[in-house]
């Protein structure tokens, strides 16, 4: 290491002090960064020559202000959809030599606001938000303002949308997902198809509801609003409660589309308790293709999102923005249908009123 006249080892901090600049400015000169004024650059270079200064790896690293950390804000990792997606984000980040920090908002806006602030304080390089306010059909203006303040310094990638922000989006093609499920059921002869779970003020659910109506119309099937349950959630309790309510209406139906695998478990329990068989009496299909679809009895026909690709796209977009590269504002993930034993051919008689 270089020595000064008093035999003291010269460091990047000594260069910075003598030049009247910060250590980070010296490091930017060492790495030939253009963001240093000419007079400062010349002064620093003179001192580097004077002391024959050669920086070590740590000193060079001062130019890189990245923490190589990506904050991931999930709505609720108790939902296996978010858990599966986060794991793939973590894998993709690790492959790119980044660390992920997981925060769980439990679906509450104030939690989201607080956690965004904490991630900003921790100086993460980017934030990926999975669900929460970015799922809203109509973006919350207060939340938009908060995110806009963060975007001024940290890139934000979301799985939904935030109107009025420069967030980048990587999201599922939810209308294509509904098309796959409906075409599958109609192809099996079903025309009385119920829709269980979710809320129409959520973007993806709203799109699914609209596509549901459109596909019925395209297939000359009358839309019956009594078969559609709105105002619920995305959990087991919603599926169970709304399925019970559907039975109480004593309507004729032969298939059920559950809004996700979580709610489908409640649907399956209700159907079993009412003495019907799946798929002999009622077919059940769902979204998310989590581990629950594989372990349910019978195994559940469900929409898959290719979580590995989904997570990679989210992380790749975040890292590209960190590096100042351009990316298209919105990327869509194409869903696929995984057919299992819970969906079958529709029988001609009144299946909703025939018990085993």
C-alpha positions in Angstrom: 0.0 0.0 0.0 1.2 3.5 -0.7 2.8 5.6 2.0 2.6 9.3 2.9 5.6 11.3 4.1 4.9 10.3 7.7 4.9 6.6 6.6 1.2 6.3 6.9 -0.7 4.1 4.4 -2.6 6.2 1.9 -6.3 5.3 1.6 -9.1 6.5 -0.6 -10.3 8.5 2.4 -7.0 10.4 2.5 -7.3 11.2 -1.2 -10.8 12.4 -0.7 -9.9 14.6 2.3 -7.0 16.3 0.5 -9.1 16.8 -2.6 -12.0 18.2 -0.6 -14.5 15.6 -2.0 -16.3 12.5 -0.8 -14.8 9.0 -0.9 -17.5 8.0 -3.4 -16.4 10.8 -5.8 -12.8 9.5 -5.7 -14.1 6.0 -6.4 -16.1 7.3 -9.3 -13.0 8.8 -10.8 -11.1 5.5 -10.2 -13.8 3.6 -12.2 -13.9 6.3 -14.9 -17.5 7.4 -14.1 -18.5 10.4 -16.1 -20.5 12.0 -13.3 -17.6 14.0 -11.8 -16.9 17.7 -12.6 -13.7 18.2 -14.6 -11.9 20.3 -12.0 -12.6 17.7 -9.3 -11.5 14.9 -11.5 -8.2 16.6 -12.4 -7.5 17.3 -8.7 -8.2 13.7 -7.7 -6.0 12.4 -10.6 -3.1 14.6 -9.5 -3.3 13.2 -6.0 -3.5 9.6 -7.3 -0.4 10.3 -9.4 1.4 12.0 -6.5 0.9 9.1 -4.2 1.0 6.4 -6.9 -2.3 5.3 -5.4 -3.7 1.9 -6.4 -7.1 1.1 -4.9 -8.0 -2.2 -3.3 -11.2 -4.0 -4.1 -13.0 -2.5 -1.2 -12.2 1.0 -2.3 -13.2 0.3 -5.8 -16.5 -1.0 -4.5 -17.4 2.4 -3.0 -18.3 3.5 -6.5 -21.0 0.9 -6.6 -23.7 2.2 -4.3 -25.9 -0.8 -4.9 -26.9 -3.0 -2.0 -27.7 -5.8 -4.3 -30.9 -6.3 -2.5 -34.5 -6.4 -3.8 -37.4 -5.8 -1.5 -40.5 -8.1 -2.2 -43.8 -6.8 -0.7 -46.4 -9.6 -0.8 -50.1 -9.3 0.1 -50.1 -12.5 2.2 -47.7 -15.4 1.9 -50.1 -17.6 3.7 -51.8 -17.8 0.3 -49.8 -20.5 -1.5 -49.9 -18.4 -4.7 -47.8 -15.7 -3.2 -45.6 -18.2 -1.5 -44.8 -20.0 -4.7 -44.2 -16.8 -6.6 -41.9 -15.4 -3.9 -39.8 -18.5 -3.9 -39.2 -18.2 -7.7 -38.4 -14.5 -7.3 -35.8 -15.5 -4.6 -34.3 -18.1 -6.9 -34.0 -15.7 -9.8 -32.5 -13.0 -7.6 -30.0 -15.4 -6.1 -28.9 -16.5 -9.6 -28.2 -12.8 -10.4 -26.2 -12.4 -7.2 -29.0 -10.4 -5.5 -30.6 -10.9 -2.1 -34.3 -10.6 -1.5 -36.1 -9.2 1.6 -39.7 -10.4 2.1 -42.3 -8.2 3.7 -45.9 -9.4 4.3 -48.6 -6.7 4.3 -51.5 -9.0 5.2 -53.6 -7.2 2.6 -53.7 -3.9 4.7 -52.9 -0.6 3.0 -51.3 0.9 6.0 -49.0 -2.1 6.3 -48.1 -1.6 2.7 -47.3 2.1 3.2 -45.2 1.4 6.3 -43.3 -1.5 4.7 -42.6 0.5 1.5 -41.1 3.2 3.7 -38.9 0.7 5.6 -37.7 -0.9 2.3 -36.7 2.6 1.1 -34.9 3.3 4.4 -33.0 0.0 4.0 -31.9 1.3 0.5 -33.0 -1.7 -1.4 -32.1 -1.4 -5.1 -35.7 -2.2 -6.3 -39.1 -3.2 -5.0 -41.3 -5.9 -6.4 -44.9 -5.8 -5.1 -47.0 -8.9 -5.3 -50.7 -8.1 -4.9 -52.2 -5.6 -2.4 -53.1 -2.2 -3.7 -51.6 -2.9 -7.1 -54.6 -5.4 -7.6 -57.2 -2.6 -7.2 -59.4 -2.0 -10.3 -59.4 1.7 -9.4 -56.0 2.8 -8.1 -56.0 4.5 -4.7 -54.8 8.1 -5.2 -53.1 8.3 -1.8 -51.2 5.1 -2.5 -50.2 6.3 -6.0 -48.7 9.5 -4.5 -46.7 7.5 -2.0 -45.3 5.1 -4.7 -44.5 8.0 -7.0 -42.2 9.4 -4.2 -40.5 6.1 -4.0 -40.1 5.7 -7.8 -38.1 8.9 -7.9 -35.2 6.9 -6.3 -36.1 3.2 -6.5 -37.6 1.2 -9.4 -40.9 -0.5 -8.5 -42.3 -3.5 -10.4 -45.8 -4.7 -9.7 -48.0 -7.7 -10.6 -51.1 -5.5 -11.2 -51.3 -1.8 -12.0 -51.0 1.6 -10.4 -52.5 4.2 -12.7 -50.6 7.5 -12.5 -47.3 6.0 -11.7 -44.3 4.8 -13.8 -44.3 1.4 -12.2 -43.4 -1.5 -14.5 -45.9 -4.4 -14.6 -45.4 -8.1 -15.0 -48.9 -9.7 -14.7 -50.9 -12.7 -15.6 -53.2 -12.6 -18.7 -56.3 -13.2 -16.5 -58.7 -13.0 -19.4 -56.9 -15.8 -21.3 -57.0 -17.8 -18.1 -60.8 -17.6 -17.9 -61.0 -18.4 -21.6 -59.0 -21.6 -21.0 -61.2 -22.7 -18.1 -64.5 -21.9 -19.8 -63.6 -23.5 -23.1 -62.6 -26.6 -21.2 -65.9 -26.8 -19.3 -68.1 -25.9 -22.4 -66.1 -28.5 -24.3 -67.2 -31.1 -21.7 -70.8 -30.1 -22.3 -71.4 -27.7 -19.4 -73.5 -24.7 -19.8 -74.7 -24.0 -16.2 -71.4 -22.8 -14.8 -71.2 -21.0 -11.4 -68.4 -18.6 -10.5 -67.3 -18.6 -6.8 -65.0 -16.2 -4.9 -63.2 -12.9 -5.4 -64.3 -9.3 -5.6 -65.2 -7.3 -8.7 -63.2 -4.3 -7.5 -60.0 -6.4 -8.0 -58.5 -5.9 -11.5 -57.9 -9.6 -12.3 -61.2 -10.8 -10.9 -63.1 -8.0 -12.8 -61.4 -9.1 -16.0 -62.3 -12.8 -15.3 -66.0 -11.8 -14.7 -66.1 -9.9 -18.0 -64.5 -12.7 -19.9 -66.9 -15.2 -18.3 -69.9 -13.2 -19.6 -68.3 -12.8 -23.0 -67.6 -16.5 -23.5 -71.2 -17.4 -22.5 -72.5 -15.0 -25.1 -70.2 -16.3 -27.8 -71.4 -19.8 -27.1 -75.1 -18.7 -27.1 -75.4 -19.5 -23.4 -77.7 -17.3 -21.3 -76.0 -15.5 -18.5 -77.6 -16.1 -15.0 -76.3 -13.6 -12.5 -77.5 -15.9 -9.7 -74.7 -18.2 -10.5 -72.1 -15.5 -9.9 -71.0 -14.8 -6.3 -69.4 -11.4 -5.7 -68.2 -9.6 -2.7 -66.2 -12.4 -1.1 -62.6 -13.1 -0.7 -59.9 -15.4 -1.9 -59.8 -17.9 1.0 -61.2 -21.2 2.1 -64.0 -19.6 4.1 -65.3 -17.7 1.1 -65.4 -20.7 -1.1 -67.2 -22.8 1.6 -69.8 -20.0 2.4 -70.6 -19.0 -1.1 -71.0 -22.6 -2.2 -73.4 -23.3 0.6 -75.3 -20.2 -0.4 -75.5 -21.4 -4.0 -77.0 -24.7 -2.8 -79.5 -22.8 -0.8 -80.8 -21.1 -4.0 -81.6 -24.6 -5.4 -80.4 -23.6 -8.8 -79.5 -26.0 -11.6 -75.7 -26.0 -12.3 -73.2 -28.6 -13.3 -69.8 -26.9 -12.9 -68.1 -24.4 -10.6 -65.2 -22.1 -11.4 -63.4 -21.2 -8.1 -61.4 -17.9 -8.1 -58.3 -19.7 -6.7 -57.2 -23.0 -5.2 -57.7 -21.7 -1.7 -61.4 -21.0 -2.2 -61.7 -24.2 -4.2 -61.0 -26.2 -1.1 -64.0 -24.6 0.5 -66.1 -25.4 -2.6 -65.1 -29.0 -2.5 -65.9 -29.4 1.2 -69.4 -27.9 0.7 -70.1 -30.1 -2.3 -69.1 -33.2 -0.3 -71.2 -32.2 2.7 -74.2 -31.8 0.5 -73.8 -35.3 -0.8 -72.6 -34.7 -4.4 -69.7 -36.2 -6.2 -66.9 -34.5 -8.1 -66.8 -34.6 -11.1 -69.8 -37.1 -11.5 -72.4 -34.6 -10.3 -70.4 -31.3 -10.3 -67.1 -30.4 -12.0 -64.8 -28.0 -10.1 -62.0 -26.0 -11.7 -59.8 -23.3 -10.3 -56.8 -20.9 -10.7 -53.2 -20.8 -9.4 -52.2 -24.5 -9.7 -50.6 -24.4 -6.3 -49.6 -27.6 -4.3 -53.3 -27.6 -3.1 -54.5 -28.6 -6.5 -52.3 -31.6 -6.5 -53.2 -32.9 -3.0 -56.9 -32.2 -3.1 -59.4 -35.1 -3.4 -60.0 -35.4 -6.3 -57.0 -33.6 -7.7 -58.0 -30.2 -9.0 -58.1 -28.9 -12.6 -56.4 -25.5 -12.3 -54.8 -22.7 -14.3 -51.0 -22.6 -14.0 -48.8 -19.5 -14.4 -45.4 -21.0 -14.9 -44.1 -19.6 -11.6 -40.5 -20.0 -12.5 -40.9 -17.8 -15.6 -43.2 -15.4 -13.7 -40.6 -14.9 -11.0 -37.7 -14.6 -13.4 -39.6 -11.9 -15.4 -40.3 -9.9 -12.3 -36.7 -10.0 -11.1 -35.2 -9.5 -14.6 -37.3 -6.4 -15.0 -36.3 -5.1 -11.6 -32.6 -5.6 -12.3 -32.8 -4.1 -15.7 -34.3 -0.9 -14.2 -31.7 -0.9 -11.5 -29.1 -0.9 -14.3 -30.8 1.9 -16.1 -31.9 -0.2 -19.0 -35.2 0.3 -20.8 -38.0 -2.3 -20.5 -41.5 -2.3 -21.9 -43.9 -1.0 -19.3 -46.1 -4.1 -19.2 -45.3 -7.8 -19.7 -47.9 -10.5 -19.7 -47.5 -14.0 -18.4 -49.4 -16.6 -20.5 -51.4 -19.1 -18.4 -51.8 -22.8 -19.2 -54.5 -25.3 -18.1 -53.6 -28.4 -16.1 -56.4 -30.9 -16.4 -56.9 -33.3 -13.5 -59.7 -35.4 -12.1 -62.0 -32.7 -10.7 -63.5 -31.9 -14.1 -65.5 -34.3 -16.3 -68.2 -34.7 -18.9 -71.5 -33.1 -18.1 -74.5 -35.5 -17.8 -77.7 -34.6 -19.5 -80.0 -34.8 -16.4 -80.3 -32.2 -13.6 -76.9 -32.9 -12.0 -77.3 -30.2 -9.4 -80.3 -32.0 -7.9 -79.0 -35.6 -8.2 -77.2 -37.0 -5.1 -75.1 -40.1 -4.9 
